[in-house]
Amino acid sequence: MRIGYARVSTSDQNLHLQHDALQAAGCERLFSDTVSGARVDRPGLTAALNACREDDTLVVWKLDRLGRLLPHLVEIVQDLYAHGVGFTSVQEQMDTCGYDAAHPTTTWTRASRAPPRIGISRER
C-alpha cells in the first residue's frame, strides 16, 4: 500500500496540491499536518508512520514536507527501510523500493548535495 504524507507550515496554506499529487502517485491513504517541518511532534506524520507495514511505501510530494533537516530525514528513511517500508519523494524522484530502486544510502548521497536546511521552497 502507498501511504501519503502532506504538510503545510501555516493554516493560510492549503494541502490541495500535495493531496492531488499523492493521489496521482497511487496513495490509498493520506495523512497531513499543518505545522512547521522543524517540529518533531507532528500527529499526522506519526499516524502515517504507524500505518506503514512491511512492503508499504511512504510517499511525500516533496522531501521538505517530511522534514527540514537532513539528519532527521535520514533517520526517518533508515527506520522505514529497517522495517521493510519503502520511501518515495515525487518531486525529487527519490525511490527506495521497486525495480531500479536506490538503497537509502544512495538516496542520501544524492540528498546530501542539497543545503543542510532544505525547506527553502516557495511553492508551498
Secondary structure, 3 states (H helix, E strand, C coil): CEEEEEEECCCCCCCHHHHHHHHHCCCCEEEEEECCCCCCCCHHHHHHHHHCCCCCEEEECCHHHHCCEHHHHHHHHHHHHHCCCEEEECCCCEECCCCCCCCHHHHHHHHCCCCCECCCCCCC
